[in-house]
Amino acid sequence: MTNQPSRKSLILEMLKTNPKDTFLNYALALELMAENKNEEAIEMMEEVKKADNTYIPCYYQLGKLYELVNNNNKAKENYKAGLEIAKVKNDLKTVGELSEALWMIDDEDQ
């Protein structure tokens, strides 16, 4: 049996040659999230958002991360921002997902 490198180590290796790649940085944040390193994942997602504020998947995952650390205000802020971008891009699937996330969090807060 061969010892295969982890997905995270592969992403880190690729980031060495392309450190500003939006998707790779997003993927690394997802790996941190999977490891329950939520604060690190939030920092990484915030960096992705700063680097490319039209990268819609980041807003949903960032909202989920903020929910995990019990910061519903920041979660809503990200869901709403992503929703606006998704509407502009006419990305109806994402509009639906972000609207549902907002609805669920609003329901929790009542």
PALONU-727128 format. One record per residue (C-alpha): residue number from 1; residue in three letters; chain; x, y, z. Coordinates in pm, 1 decimal, decimal comma. Layout:
PALONU-727128
> NUM:ALA:A:X:Y:Z
...
END
This chain:
PALONU-727128
> 1:MET:A:0,0:0,0:0,0
> 2:THR:A:138,7:338,8:-98,6
> 3:ASN:A:130,6:629,8:135,8
> 4:GLN:A:-55,1:902,6:-53,3
> 5:PRO:A:-18,4:1267,6:46,4
> 6:SER:A:-321,7:1430,9:204,2
> 7:ARG:A:-541,2:1666,6:8,0
> 8:LYS:A:-422,9:1947,1:235,8
> 9:SER:A:-55,2:1877,2:166,5
> 10:LEU:A:-124,7:1868,3:-208,6
> 11:ILE:A:-302,9:2204,4:-187,3
> 12:LEU:A:-16,4:2353,1:15,4
> 13:GLU:A:231,0:2225,7:-242,9
> 14:MET:A:33,7:2383,0:-529,7
> 15:LEU:A:7,5:2710,4:-337,7
> 16:LYS:A:387,4:2732,8:-333,5
> 17:THR:A:385,6:2789,7:-709,0
> 18:ASN:A:58,9:2983,3:-723,8
> 19:PRO:A:3,2:3153,6:-384,4
> 20:LYS:A:-269,3:3388,7:-507,5
> 21:ASP:A:-489,2:3122,2:-666,8
> 22:THR:A:-841,1:3188,3:-538,7
> 23:PHE:A:-964,1:2831,0:-564,7
> 24:LEU:A:-656,2:2681,4:-395,2
> 25:ASN:A:-684,2:2923,9:-103,7
> 26:TYR:A:-1056,0:2849,4:-78,0
> 27:ALA:A:-981,9:2474,6:-85,3
> 28:LEU:A:-724,6:2516,9:192,5
> 29:ALA:A:-983,8:2700,8:402,2
> 30:LEU:A:-1225,5:2410,1:348,8
> 31:GLU:A:-955,8:2167,1:465,0
> 32:LEU:A:-903,1:2375,5:779,4
> 33:MET:A:-1278,7:2374,6:832,2
> 34:ALA:A:-1282,3:1994,5:801,3
> 35:GLU:A:-1012,4:1981,0:1070,4
> 36:ASN:A:-1232,9:2197,5:1297,7
> 37:LYS:A:-977,6:2477,9:1280,8
> 38:ASN:A:-1260,2:2727,3:1242,5
> 39:GLU:A:-1071,7:3044,6:1338,8
> 40:GLU:A:-793,5:2965,5:1089,1
> 41:ALA:A:-1052,3:2877,8:824,3
> 42:ILE:A:-1229,3:3210,4:884,4
> 43:GLU:A:-903,1:3401,6:842,1
> 44:MET:A:-830,4:3213,8:520,7
> 45:MET:A:-1182,9:3269,4:380,6
> 46:GLU:A:-1163,0:3639,6:467,9
> 47:GLU:A:-837,5:3657,0:270,4
> 48:VAL:A:-1003,4:3482,6:-24,3
> 49:LYS:A:-1289,2:3732,5:-7,0
> 50:LYS:A:-1044,0:4025,2:0,6
> 51:ALA:A:-850,3:3887,3:-295,8
> 52:ASP:A:-1162,3:3816,3:-504,1
> 53:ASN:A:-1481,9:3962,8:-363,2
> 54:THR:A:-1687,9:3808,4:-644,5
> 55:TYR:A:-1595,6:3449,2:-554,9
> 56:ILE:A:-1944,9:3349,1:-440,5
> 57:PRO:A:-1873,9:3006,5:-277,8
> 58:CYS:A:-1663,4:3184,9:-18,9
> 59:TYR:A:-1964,5:3376,6:118,6
> 60:TYR:A:-2170,0:3066,6:192,7
> 61:GLN:A:-1882,9:2882,3:360,5
> 62:LEU:A:-1778,1:3192,2:554,0
> 63:GLY:A:-2135,5:3229,4:676,8
> 64:LYS:A:-2134,3:2866,6:791,9
> 65:LEU:A:-1801,7:2918,6:969,4
> 66:TYR:A:-1932,4:3224,6:1151,0
> 67:GLU:A:-2235,7:3022,5:1256,9
> 68:LEU:A:-2001,0:2755,3:1396,6
> 69:VAL:A:-1825,9:3013,7:1614,7
> 70:ASN:A:-2161,9:3160,6:1722,3
> 71:ASN:A:-2130,7:3488,4:1536,1
> 72:ASN:A:-2467,4:3502,0:1362,3
> 73:ASN:A:-2433,0:3871,9:1277,6
> 74:LYS:A:-2118,5:3807,3:1070,9
> 75:ALA:A:-2284,2:3498,4:920,8
> 76:LYS:A:-2583,4:3704,8:804,8
> 77:GLU:A:-2353,1:3976,9:673,4
> 78:ASN:A:-2174,6:3723,7:451,3
> 79:TYR:A:-2492,2:3550,6:336,3
> 80:LYS:A:-2643,0:3887,7:238,1
> 81:ALA:A:-2327,9:4004,9:58,1
> 82:GLY:A:-2304,5:3677,1:-133,1
> 83:LEU:A:-2674,2:3696,8:-216,4
> 84:GLU:A:-2628,9:4039,3:-376,9
> 85:ILE:A:-2338,3:3915,2:-588,7
> 86:ALA:A:-2529,4:3601,0:-688,6
> 87:LYS:A:-2826,1:3815,1:-798,3
> 88:VAL:A:-2599,6:4034,9:-1011,9
> 89:LYS:A:-2443,9:3724,0:-1169,1
> 90:ASN:A:-2792,6:3573,9:-1213,1
> 91:ASP:A:-2675,0:3261,0:-1028,1
> 92:LEU:A:-3017,2:3134,6:-924,4
> 93:LYS:A:-2891,8:2818,5:-753,0
> 94:THR:A:-2668,6:3021,6:-523,0
> 95:VAL:A:-2942,7:3279,6:-466,1
> 96:GLY:A:-3157,6:2992,3:-340,6
> 97:GLU:A:-2885,7:2845,7:-117,5
> 98:LEU:A:-2794,3:3179,1:39,8
> 99:SER:A:-3160,5:3275,9:83,0
> 100:GLU:A:-3224,0:2946,5:260,7
> 101:ALA:A:-2918,7:2996,2:484,3
> 102:LEU:A:-3046,0:3342,6:577,6
> 103:TRP:A:-3394,7:3210,7:641,7
> 104:MET:A:-3257,4:2933,8:866,1
> 105:ILE:A:-3040,2:3168,8:1069,2
> 106:ASP:A:-3321,3:3423,6:1104,9
> 107:ASP:A:-3546,0:3141,1:1222,0
> 108:GLU:A:-3285,7:3042,8:1487,0
> 109:ASP:A:-3253,8:3398,8:1611,4
> 110:GLN:A:-3625,9:3431,3:1687,4
END
